């Protein structure tokens, strides 16, 4: 059974940093499409970063230069390093994996691409 468990969320002041982790189990990380999404109250879920099957990473324009996504295949874990946080980054953050699916085009793949999701971790940034 595939499971994804996020951790690392919390409350920080603007300009601060947080590192989110997503521990996967029940499958072997390979080159499946992986991603981070977020959803703020009253807004639709949006893509933040995708780790593509070739190893490159796509980012939303709103986080480019501030967020860094990565994966450690040996630990079956995804990471999202978030620096220079802004109040508008406040949201529930989710990791997702498209088990059995691959993505190569350098874009943010839609949420429908991903078939397994974590439970989410809250990030709150105060001004």
N, CA, C and O atoms as a GROMACS GRO file, in nm:
protein
  508
    1UNK      N    1   0.085  -0.118   0.000
    1UNK     CA    2   0.000   0.000   0.000
    1UNK      C    3   0.089   0.124   0.000
    1UNK      O    4   0.178   0.140   0.084
    2UNK      N    5   0.063   0.212  -0.095
    2UNK     CA    6   0.144   0.333  -0.106
    2UNK      C    7   0.098   0.435  -0.003
    2UNK      O    8  -0.021   0.460   0.014
    3UNK      N    9   0.194   0.492   0.067
    3UNK     CA   10   0.165   0.597   0.164
    3UNK      C   11   0.268   0.708   0.151
    3UNK      O   12   0.386   0.684   0.128
    4UNK      N   13   0.220   0.832   0.166
    4UNK     CA   14   0.307   0.950   0.167
    4UNK      C   15   0.275   1.028   0.294
    4UNK      O   16   0.158   1.055   0.323
    5UNK      N   17   0.378   1.063   0.368
    5UNK     CA   18   0.358   1.134   0.493
    5UNK      C   19   0.445   1.259   0.494
    5UNK      O   20   0.568   1.251   0.492
    6UNK      N   21   0.378   1.376   0.497
    6UNK     CA   22   0.452   1.502   0.500
    6UNK      C   23   0.483   1.542   0.643
    6UNK      O   24   0.415   1.503   0.738
    7UNK      N   25   0.587   1.622   0.656
    7UNK     CA   26   0.622   1.682   0.785
    7UNK      C   27   0.702   1.808   0.758
    7UNK      O   28   0.747   1.833   0.646
    8UNK      N   29   0.718   1.888   0.863
    8UNK     CA   30   0.803   2.006   0.851
    8UNK      C   31   0.730   2.138   0.842
    8UNK      O   32   0.792   2.244   0.842
    9UNK      N   33   0.597   2.133   0.834
    9UNK     CA   34   0.522   2.258   0.829
    9UNK      C   35   0.528   2.331   0.962
    9UNK      O   36   0.578   2.278   1.062
   10UNK      N   37   0.477   2.453   0.963
   10UNK     CA   38   0.476   2.531   1.086
   10UNK      C   39   0.445   2.676   1.058
   10UNK      O   40   0.401   2.713   0.949
   11UNK      N   41   0.470   2.759   1.159
   11UNK     CA   42   0.445   2.902   1.149
   11UNK      C   43   0.577   2.977   1.153
   11UNK      O   44   0.659   2.955   1.242
   12UNK      N   45   0.596   3.066   1.058
   12UNK     CA   46   0.718   3.147   1.053
   12UNK      C   47   0.682   3.289   1.015
   12UNK      O   48   0.573   3.316   0.965
   13UNK      N   49   0.774   3.379   1.040
   13UNK     CA   50   0.755   3.517   0.996
   13UNK      C   51   0.805   3.532   0.853
   13UNK      O   52   0.886   3.453   0.805
   14UNK      N   53   0.755   3.633   0.787
   14UNK     CA   54   0.797   3.661   0.650
   14UNK      C   55   0.949   3.673   0.644
   14UNK      O   56   1.012   3.734   0.730
   15UNK      N   57   1.005   3.613   0.540
   15UNK     CA   58   1.149   3.611   0.526
   15UNK      C   59   1.214   3.486   0.582
   15UNK      O   60   1.332   3.460   0.557
   16UNK      N   61   1.138   3.409   0.657
   16UNK     CA   62   1.192   3.289   0.718
   16UNK      C   63   1.195   3.171   0.623
   16UNK      O   64   1.161   3.182   0.505
   17UNK      N   65   1.237   3.056   0.677
   17UNK     CA   66   1.253   2.935   0.597
   17UNK      C   67   1.188   2.816   0.666
   17UNK      O   68   1.178   2.811   0.788
   18UNK      N   69   1.147   2.722   0.585
   18UNK     CA   70   1.098   2.593   0.633
   18UNK      C   71   1.142   2.486   0.533
   18UNK      O   72   1.162   2.515   0.415
   19UNK      N   73   1.157   2.364   0.582
   19UNK     CA   74   1.189   2.252   0.495
   19UNK      C   75   1.084   2.144   0.515
   19UNK      O   76   1.071   2.088   0.624
   20UNK      N   77   1.011   2.116   0.410
   20UNK     CA   78   0.911   2.011   0.414
   20UNK      C   79   0.972   1.879   0.369
   20UNK      O   80   1.057   1.876   0.280
   21UNK      N   81   0.928   1.771   0.430
   21UNK     CA   82   0.969   1.638   0.391
   21UNK      C   83   0.846   1.555   0.358
   21UNK      O   84   0.738   1.579   0.410
   22UNK      N   85   0.864   1.458   0.271
   22UNK     CA   86   0.756   1.367   0.232
   22UNK      C   87   0.814   1.227   0.224
   22UNK      O   88   0.885   1.193   0.129
   23UNK      N   89   0.784   1.146   0.326
   23UNK     CA   90   0.836   1.010   0.332
   23UNK      C   91   0.741   0.914   0.262
   23UNK      O   92   0.623   0.907   0.296
   24UNK      N   93   0.793   0.842   0.165
   24UNK     CA   94   0.710   0.749   0.090
   24UNK      C   95   0.734   0.604   0.132
   24UNK      O   96   0.844   0.568   0.173
   25UNK      N   97   0.630   0.522   0.123
   25UNK     CA   98   0.642   0.379   0.151
   25UNK      C   99   0.545   0.303   0.061
   25UNK      O  100   0.449   0.360   0.008
   26UNK      N  101   0.571   0.175   0.045
   26UNK     CA  102   0.482   0.091  -0.034
   26UNK      C  103   0.515   0.088  -0.182
   26UNK      O  104   0.444   0.024  -0.260
   27UNK      N  105   0.620   0.155  -0.220
   27UNK     CA  106   0.665   0.151  -0.358
   27UNK      C  107   0.812   0.193  -0.358
   27UNK      O  108   0.864   0.242  -0.257
   28UNK      N  109   0.876   0.174  -0.469
   28UNK     CA  110   1.016   0.212  -0.480
   28UNK      C  111   1.026   0.338  -0.566
   28UNK      O  112   0.983   0.341  -0.681
   29UNK      N  113   1.085   0.442  -0.505
   29UNK     CA  114   1.108   0.563  -0.583
   29UNK      C  115   1.192   0.528  -0.705
   29UNK      O  116   1.297   0.466  -0.694
   30UNK      N  117   1.145   0.569  -0.817
   30UNK     CA  118   1.228   0.554  -0.935
   30UNK      C  119   1.221   0.686  -1.010
   30UNK      O  120   1.259   0.790  -0.956
   31UNK      N  121   1.175   0.684  -1.128
   31UNK     CA  122   1.162   0.807  -1.205
   31UNK      C  123   1.017   0.847  -1.224
   31UNK      O  124   0.982   0.916  -1.320
   32UNK      N  125   0.932   0.804  -1.130
   32UNK     CA  126   0.794   0.848  -1.139
   32UNK      C  127   0.786   0.999  -1.126
   32UNK      O  128   0.871   1.062  -1.064
   33UNK      N  129   0.683   1.054  -1.184
   33UNK     CA  130   0.657   1.198  -1.170
   33UNK      C  131   0.622   1.227  -1.024
   33UNK      O  132   0.540   1.156  -0.965
   34UNK      N  133   0.683   1.329  -0.967
   34UNK     CA  134   0.659   1.364  -0.827
   34UNK      C  135   0.636   1.514  -0.816
   34UNK      O  136   0.682   1.591  -0.900
   35UNK      N  137   0.564   1.554  -0.714
   35UNK     CA  138   0.535   1.696  -0.707
   35UNK      C  139   0.496   1.746  -0.570
   35UNK      O  140   0.462   1.668  -0.480
   36UNK      N  141   0.500   1.876  -0.557
   36UNK     CA  142   0.450   1.947  -0.440
   36UNK      C  143   0.339   2.041  -0.486
   36UNK      O  144   0.352   2.111  -0.587
   37UNK      N  145   0.231   2.042  -0.411
   37UNK     CA  146   0.117   2.129  -0.439
   37UNK      C  147   0.082   2.205  -0.311
   37UNK      O  148   0.128   2.170  -0.202
   38UNK      N  149   0.000   2.308  -0.326
   38UNK     CA  150  -0.048   2.378  -0.208
   38UNK      C  151  -0.190   2.428  -0.235
   38UNK      O  152  -0.231   2.450  -0.348
   39UNK      N  153  -0.261   2.445  -0.125
   39UNK     CA  154  -0.398   2.496  -0.135
   39UNK      C  155  -0.424   2.590  -0.020
   39UNK      O  156  -0.417   2.552   0.097
   40UNK      N  157  -0.455   2.714  -0.054
   40UNK     CA  158  -0.490   2.815   0.046
   40UNK      C  159  -0.641   2.816   0.064
   40UNK      O  160  -0.713   2.775  -0.027
   41UNK      N  161  -0.690   2.862   0.177
   41UNK     CA  162  -0.835   2.865   0.200
   41UNK      C  163  -0.907   2.944   0.091
   41UNK      O  164  -0.869   3.056   0.058
   42UNK      N  165  -1.011   2.883   0.037
   42UNK     CA  166  -1.091   2.950  -0.065
   42UNK      C  167  -1.029   2.951  -0.204
   42UNK      O  168  -1.085   3.010  -0.296
   43UNK      N  169  -0.915   2.886  -0.218
   43UNK     CA  170  -0.848   2.883  -0.349
   43UNK      C  171  -0.832   2.740  -0.397
   43UNK      O  172  -0.840   2.645  -0.319
   44UNK      N  173  -0.809   2.726  -0.527
   44UNK     CA  174  -0.786   2.595  -0.584
   44UNK      C  175  -0.644   2.546  -0.553
   44UNK      O  176  -0.553   2.625  -0.529
   45UNK      N  177  -0.629   2.414  -0.555
   45UNK     CA  178  -0.497   2.358  -0.536
   45UNK      C  179  -0.409   2.395  -0.655
   45UNK      O  180  -0.453   2.389  -0.770
   46UNK      N  181  -0.286   2.435  -0.627
   46UNK     CA  182  -0.195   2.476  -0.733
   46UNK      C  183  -0.063   2.402  -0.722
   46UNK      O  184  -0.019   2.367  -0.612
   47UNK      N  185  -0.002   2.380  -0.836
   47UNK     CA  186   0.129   2.316  -0.836
   47UNK      C  187   0.237   2.412  -0.792
   47UNK      O  188   0.237   2.529  -0.830
   48UNK      N  189   0.329   2.363  -0.713
   48UNK     CA  190   0.442   2.441  -0.665
   48UNK      C  191   0.570   2.398  -0.736
   48UNK      O  192   0.646   2.481  -0.784
   49UNK      N  193   0.593   2.268  -0.741
   49UNK     CA  194   0.713   2.214  -0.805
   49UNK      C  195   0.688   2.072  -0.849
   49UNK      O  196   0.617   1.997  -0.782
   50UNK      N  197   0.744   2.034  -0.961
   50UNK     CA  198   0.741   1.897  -1.009
   50UNK      C  199   0.884   1.848  -1.026
   50UNK      O  200   0.967   1.917  -1.086
   51UNK      N  201   0.912   1.728  -0.974
   51UNK     CA  202   1.038   1.661  -1.004
   51UNK      C  203   1.009   1.567  -1.120
   51UNK      O  204   0.941   1.466  -1.104
   52UNK      N  205   1.062   1.602  -1.236
   52UNK     CA  206   1.028   1.530  -1.358
   52UNK      C  207   1.104   1.397  -1.366
   52UNK      O  208   1.200   1.374  -1.292
   53UNK      N  209   1.059   1.313  -1.454
   53UNK     CA  210   1.114   1.178  -1.462
   53UNK      C  211   1.259   1.176  -1.509
   53UNK      O  212   1.331   1.081  -1.480
   54UNK      N  213   1.302   1.277  -1.580
   54UNK     CA  214   1.441   1.286  -1.622
   54UNK      C  215   1.531   1.348  -1.518
   54UNK      O  216   1.652   1.357  -1.538
   55UNK      N  217   1.471   1.392  -1.407
   55UNK     CA  218   1.550   1.450  -1.298
   55UNK      C  219   1.543   1.600  -1.289
   55UNK      O  220   1.577   1.657  -1.185
   56UNK      N  221   1.499   1.667  -1.394
   56UNK     CA  222   1.488   1.812  -1.387
   56UNK      C  223   1.365   1.850  -1.305
   56UNK      O  224   1.280   1.765  -1.274
   57UNK      N  225   1.357   1.976  -1.270
   57UNK     CA  226   1.251   2.023  -1.181
   57UNK      C  227   1.185   2.146  -1.241
   57UNK      O  228   1.252   2.237  -1.291
   58UNK      N  229   1.053   2.149  -1.236
   58UNK     CA  230   0.975   2.264  -1.280
   58UNK      C  231   0.918   2.333  -1.158
   58UNK      O  232   0.879   2.268  -1.061
   59UNK      N  233   0.913   2.466  -1.162
   59UNK     CA  234   0.861   2.544  -1.050
   59UNK      C  235   0.753   2.640  -1.097
   59UNK      O  236   0.753   2.684  -1.212
   60UNK      N  237   0.662   2.671  -1.007
   60UNK     CA  238   0.568   2.779  -1.032
   60UNK      C  239   0.645   2.910  -1.032
   60UNK      O  240   0.742   2.926  -0.959
   61UNK      N  241   0.601   3.004  -1.114
   61UNK     CA  242   0.670   3.133  -1.122
   61UNK      C  243   0.675   3.202  -0.985
   61UNK      O  244   0.771   3.272  -0.953
   62UNK      N  245   0.571   3.181  -0.907
   62UNK     CA  246   0.561   3.249  -0.778
   62UNK      C  247   0.665   3.203  -0.677
   62UNK      O  248   0.688   3.272  -0.577
   63UNK      N  249   0.729   3.088  -0.701
   63UNK     CA  250   0.826   3.036  -0.602
   63UNK      C  251   0.966   3.023  -0.659
   63UNK      O  252   1.059   2.987  -0.587
   64UNK      N  253   0.982   3.051  -0.787
   64UNK     CA  254   1.114   3.038  -0.849
   64UNK      C  255   1.216   3.126  -0.776
   64UNK      O  256   1.189   3.242  -0.745
   65UNK      N  257   1.332   3.068  -0.750
   65UNK     CA  258   1.437   3.141  -0.681
   65UNK      C  259   1.425   3.138  -0.531
   65UNK      O  260   1.517   3.179  -0.461
   66UNK      N  261   1.312   3.091  -0.479
   66UNK     CA  262   1.292   3.085  -0.334
   66UNK      C  263   1.276   2.942  -0.283
   66UNK      O  264   1.321   2.909  -0.173
   67UNK      N  265   1.213   2.857  -0.362
   67UNK     CA  266   1.187   2.719  -0.322
   67UNK      C  267   1.278   2.625  -0.402
   67UNK      O  268   1.308   2.650  -0.519
   68UNK      N  269   1.320   2.517  -0.337
   68UNK     CA  270   1.399   2.415  -0.403
   68UNK      C  271   1.342   2.278  -0.370
   68UNK      O  272   1.335   2.239  -0.253
   69UNK      N  273   1.303   2.205  -0.474
   69UNK     CA  274   1.253   2.069  -0.455
   69UNK      C  275   1.365   1.970  -0.483
   69UNK      O  276   1.451   1.994  -0.567
   70UNK      N  277   1.363   1.859  -0.411
   70UNK     CA  278   1.465   1.756  -0.431
   70UNK      C  279   1.410   1.622  -0.386
   70UNK      O  280   1.304   1.614  -0.323
   71UNK      N  281   1.483   1.517  -0.417
   71UNK     CA  282   1.444   1.384  -0.370
   71UNK      C  283   1.567   1.305  -0.332
   71UNK      O  284   1.675   1.323  -0.388
   72UNK      N  285   1.549   1.217  -0.234
   72UNK     CA  286   1.653   1.124  -0.194
   72UNK      C  287   1.596   0.985  -0.218
   72UNK      O  288   1.518   0.934  -0.137
   73UNK      N  289   1.635   0.924  -0.328
   73UNK     CA  290   1.577   0.795  -0.364
   73UNK      C  291   1.613   0.687  -0.263
   73UNK      O  292   1.533   0.596  -0.239
   74UNK      N  293   1.731   0.695  -0.203
   74UNK     CA  294   1.772   0.594  -0.106
   74UNK      C  295   1.682   0.596   0.017
   74UNK      O  296   1.660   0.493   0.080
   75UNK      N  297   1.631   0.716   0.051
   75UNK     CA  298   1.544   0.730   0.168
   75UNK      C  299   1.397   0.734   0.130
   75UNK      O  300   1.311   0.746   0.217
   76UNK      N  301   1.367   0.725   0.001
   76UNK     CA  302   1.227   0.735  -0.044
   76UNK      C  303   1.162   0.862   0.008
   76UNK      O  304   1.048   0.859   0.056
   77UNK      N  305   1.233   0.972  -0.001
   77UNK     CA  306   1.184   1.096   0.058
   77UNK      C  307   1.198   1.213  -0.040
   77UNK      O  308   1.299   1.228  -0.108
   78UNK      N  309   1.093   1.294  -0.044
   78UNK     CA  310   1.094   1.420  -0.118
   78UNK      C  311   1.115   1.534  -0.020
   78UNK      O  312   1.080   1.525   0.098
   79UNK      N  313   1.173   1.641  -0.071
   79UNK     CA  314   1.195   1.759   0.012
   79UNK      C  315   1.150   1.884  -0.062
   79UNK      O  316   1.153   1.890  -0.185
   80UNK      N  317   1.108   1.984   0.015
   80UNK     CA  318   1.082   2.117  -0.041
   80UNK      C  319   1.143   2.219   0.055
   80UNK      O  320   1.090   2.244   0.163
   81UNK      N  321   1.254   2.276   0.014
   81UNK     CA  322   1.318   2.381   0.092
   81UNK      C  323   1.257   2.513   0.052
   81UNK      O  324   1.259   2.550  -0.066
   82UNK      N  325   1.202   2.585   0.150
   82UNK     CA  326   1.132   2.710   0.122
   82UNK      C  327   1.203   2.823   0.195
   82UNK      O  328   1.207   2.826   0.318
   83UNK      N  329   1.258   2.914   0.118
   83UNK     CA  330   1.328   3.031   0.173
   83UNK      C  331   1.254   3.158   0.137
   83UNK      O  332   1.169   3.159   0.048
   84UNK      N  333   1.288   3.266   0.206
   84UNK     CA  334   1.228   3.397   0.180
   84UNK      C  335   1.076   3.387   0.173
   84UNK      O  336   1.013   3.438   0.081
   85UNK      N  337   1.019   3.321   0.271
   85UNK     CA  338   0.875   3.297   0.271
   85UNK      C  339   0.797   3.427   0.281
   85UNK      O  340   0.838   3.523   0.346
   86UNK      N  341   0.682   3.427   0.214
   86UNK     CA  342   0.593   3.543   0.210
   86UNK      C  343   0.457   3.504   0.267
   86UNK      O  344   0.422   3.386   0.266
   87UNK      N  345   0.381   3.601   0.315
   87UNK     CA  346   0.247   3.568   0.366
   87UNK      C  347   0.161   3.495   0.263
   87UNK      O  348   0.079   3.411   0.299
   88UNK      N  349   0.179   3.526   0.136
   88UNK     CA  350   0.100   3.460   0.032
   88UNK      C  351   0.140   3.314   0.010
   88UNK      O  352   0.074   3.243  -0.066
   89UNK      N  353   0.246   3.269   0.075
   89UNK     CA  354   0.282   3.128   0.070
   89UNK      C  355   0.202   3.045   0.170
   89UNK      O  356   0.211   2.922   0.171
   90UNK      N  357   0.124   3.111   0.254
   90UNK     CA  358   0.044   3.041   0.354
   90UNK      C  359  -0.056   2.949   0.286
   90UNK      O  360  -0.136   2.993   0.204
   91UNK      N  361  -0.050   2.820   0.320
   91UNK     CA  362  -0.137   2.720   0.257
   91UNK      C  363  -0.112   2.584   0.321
   91UNK      O  364  -0.018   2.567   0.400
   92UNK      N  365  -0.196   2.490   0.287
   92UNK     CA  366  -0.169   2.349   0.317
   92UNK      C  367  -0.085   2.296   0.201
   92UNK      O  368  -0.121   2.313   0.085
   93UNK      N  369   0.026   2.234   0.234
   93UNK     CA  370   0.117   2.182   0.132
   93UNK      C  371   0.105   2.029   0.125
   93UNK      O  372   0.102   1.961   0.227
   94UNK      N  373   0.098   1.979   0.003
   94UNK     CA  374   0.082   1.836  -0.021
   94UNK      C  375   0.194   1.786  -0.113
   94UNK      O  376   0.234   1.855  -0.207
   95UNK      N  377   0.242   1.665  -0.084
   95UNK     CA  378   0.328   1.599  -0.181
   95UNK      C  379   0.244   1.496  -0.257
   95UNK      O  380   0.142   1.449  -0.207
   96UNK      N  381   0.289   1.462  -0.375
   96UNK     CA  382   0.216   1.369  -0.459
   96UNK      C  383   0.312   1.292  -0.547
   96UNK      O  384   0.417   1.343  -0.587
   97UNK      N  385   0.275   1.169  -0.576
   97UNK     CA  386   0.354   1.084  -0.664
   97UNK      C  387   0.263   1.019  -0.766
   97UNK      O  388   0.152   0.976  -0.734
   98UNK      N  389   0.309   1.012  -0.889
   98UNK     CA  390   0.234   0.944  -0.995
   98UNK      C  391   0.295   0.806  -1.013
   98UNK      O  392   0.375   0.782  -1.104
   99UNK      N  393   0.256   0.714  -0.925
   99UNK     CA  394   0.313   0.580  -0.930
   99UNK      C  395   0.274   0.513  -1.062
   99UNK      O  396   0.157   0.504  -1.098
  100UNK      N  397   0.377   0.466  -1.133
  100UNK     CA  398   0.352   0.402  -1.260
  100UNK      C  399   0.343   0.497  -1.378
  100UNK      O  400   0.320   0.454  -1.491
  101UNK      N  401   0.361   0.625  -1.352
  101UNK     CA  402   0.350   0.726  -1.457
  101UNK      C  403   0.478   0.809  -1.464
  101UNK      O  404   0.547   0.828  -1.364
  102UNK      N  405   0.506   0.857  -1.582
  102UNK     CA  406   0.629   0.933  -1.603
  102UNK      C  407   0.596   1.065  -1.671
  102UNK      O  408   0.504   1.073  -1.752
  103UNK      N  409   0.672   1.167  -1.638
  103UNK     CA  410   0.651   1.297  -1.699
  103UNK      C  411   0.786   1.356  -1.736
  103UNK      O  412   0.878   1.356  -1.654
  104UNK      N  413   0.798   1.404  -1.857
  104UNK     CA  414   0.925   1.456  -1.905
  104UNK      C  415   0.917   1.602  -1.950
  104UNK      O  416   1.016   1.674  -1.942
  105UNK      N  417   0.801   1.644  -1.996
  105UNK     CA  418   0.789   1.782  -2.044
  105UNK      C  419   0.813   1.880  -1.930
  105UNK      O  420   0.760   1.862  -1.821
  106UNK      N  421   0.893   1.984  -1.956
  106UNK     CA  422   0.926   2.082  -1.850
  106UNK      C  423   0.811   2.177  -1.824
  106UNK      O  424   0.808   2.289  -1.874
  107UNK      N  425   0.717   2.130  -1.745
  107UNK     CA  426   0.599   2.207  -1.713
  107UNK      C  427   0.552   2.166  -1.575
  107UNK      O  428   0.604   2.070  -1.518
  108UNK      N  429   0.456   2.237  -1.521
  108UNK     CA  430   0.389   2.193  -1.400
  108UNK      C  431   0.274   2.103  -1.441
  108UNK      O  432   0.177   2.149  -1.503
  109UNK      N  433   0.283   1.977  -1.408
  109UNK     CA  434   0.182   1.881  -1.447
  109UNK      C  435   0.059   1.897  -1.358
  109UNK      O  436   0.071   1.924  -1.239
  110UNK      N  437  -0.061   1.879  -1.416
  110UNK     CA  438  -0.184   1.901  -1.339
  110UNK      C  439  -0.199   1.796  -1.230
  110UNK      O  440  -0.140   1.688  -1.236
  111UNK      N  441  -0.280   1.829  -1.131
  111UNK     CA  442  -0.298   1.739  -1.018
  111UNK      C  443  -0.354   1.604  -1.061
  111UNK      O  444  -0.329   1.503  -0.994
  112UNK      N  445  -0.428   1.600  -1.170
  112UNK     CA  446  -0.486   1.473  -1.215
  112UNK      C  447  -0.379   1.373  -1.257
  112UNK      O  448  -0.407   1.254  -1.268
  113UNK      N  449  -0.258   1.420  -1.279
  113UNK     CA  450  -0.148   1.331  -1.317
  113UNK      C  451  -0.109   1.237  -1.203
  113UNK      O  452  -0.061   1.126  -1.225
  114UNK      N  453  -0.130   1.284  -1.080
  114UNK     CA  454  -0.079   1.217  -0.961
  114UNK      C  455  -0.186   1.130  -0.897
  114UNK      O  456  -0.300   1.174  -0.879
  115UNK      N  457  -0.149   1.007  -0.862
  115UNK     CA  458  -0.248   0.914  -0.809
  115UNK      C  459  -0.232   0.883  -0.661
  115UNK      O  460  -0.314   0.811  -0.604
  116UNK      N  461  -0.127   0.936  -0.598
  116UNK     CA  462  -0.111   0.919  -0.454
  116UNK      C  463  -0.072   1.052  -0.392
  116UNK      O  464   0.013   1.125  -0.444
  117UNK      N  465  -0.136   1.082  -0.279
  117UNK     CA  466  -0.119   1.210  -0.213
  117UNK      C  467  -0.093   1.190  -0.065
  117UNK      O  468  -0.141   1.095  -0.003
  118UNK      N  469  -0.015   1.283  -0.009
  118UNK     CA  470   0.000   1.287   0.135
  118UNK      C  471  -0.118   1.357   0.199
  118UNK      O  472  -0.207   1.406   0.130
  119UNK      N  473  -0.117   1.362   0.332
  119UNK     CA  474  -0.227   1.420   0.406
  119UNK      C  475  -0.217   1.572   0.417
  119UNK      O  476  -0.315   1.638   0.452
  120UNK      N  477  -0.103   1.625   0.387
  120UNK     CA  478  -0.083   1.769   0.392
  120UNK      C  479  -0.017   1.816   0.520
  120UNK      O  480  -0.030   1.754   0.625
  121UNK      N  481   0.056   1.926   0.508
  121UNK     CA  482   0.116   1.990   0.625
  121UNK      C  483   0.097   2.142   0.610
  121UNK      O  484   0.119   2.198   0.503
  122UNK      N  485   0.055   2.205   0.718
  122UNK     CA  486   0.019   2.347   0.713
  122UNK      C  487   0.143   2.436   0.724
  122UNK      O  488   0.230   2.415   0.809
  123UNK      N  489   0.148   2.534   0.636
  123UNK     CA  490   0.252   2.637   0.642
  123UNK      C  491   0.183   2.772   0.658
  123UNK      O  492   0.097   2.809   0.578
  124UNK      N  493   0.220   2.845   0.762
  124UNK     CA  494   0.161   2.976   0.789
  124UNK      C  495   0.273   3.078   0.799
  124UNK      O  496   0.366   3.063   0.879
  125UNK      N  497   0.264   3.183   0.718
  125UNK     CA  498   0.366   3.286   0.716
  125UNK      C  499   0.302   3.418   0.758
  125UNK      O  500   0.207   3.464   0.694
  126UNK      N  501   0.351   3.476   0.863
  126UNK     CA  502   0.296   3.602   0.915
  126UNK      C  503   0.384   3.720   0.872
  126UNK      O  504   0.505   3.707   0.855
  127UNK      N  505   0.318   3.833   0.855
  127UNK     CA  506   0.391   3.952   0.809
  127UNK      C  507   0.450   4.030   0.925
  127UNK      O  508   0.514   4.133   0.904
   0.00000   0.00000   0.00000
